[in-house]
Amino acid sequence: MSSSEPGGAPGASWLASVPIFEGVSEDTLQHLETIAVPVDTTPGQVLTQAGAAGTGLFVVQEGTVEVERPGQSAIEIGPGQCFGELALLTDAGIRSARVRAKTAGRCWAIPRADFVDLLHREPSVAVALLAVLAQRLADTLP
């Protein structure tokens, strides 16, 4: 795995390349660096469990994860993609899928309160997230 920036944060240059963060201000990227928590993954490691409380959004930096939804085919998510957003956008805040690491890698967790604050500060993130959610919904339709 590649090293992160000093202080353990992923680095603004990497975050700026994540589709949901494209176009956000430099201040917001720096803020994300201070709140993002690294999660190094090993194959088979469960990162979220369906029915559990959602405590944050995950952004994949390295490796791949598998999203396993009840009654649906599993989907793979790789570098630059996120998961866990649905639980952050619902009142109940419950995870709808189990997510397992398929390979060794690194994800960055952004706590729920910080993510909600980000949506208020940078509406462009909300718009980009809508595109992600719409694509996932389209992928589940017959």
Disulfide bonds with the S-S distance in Angstrom:
none
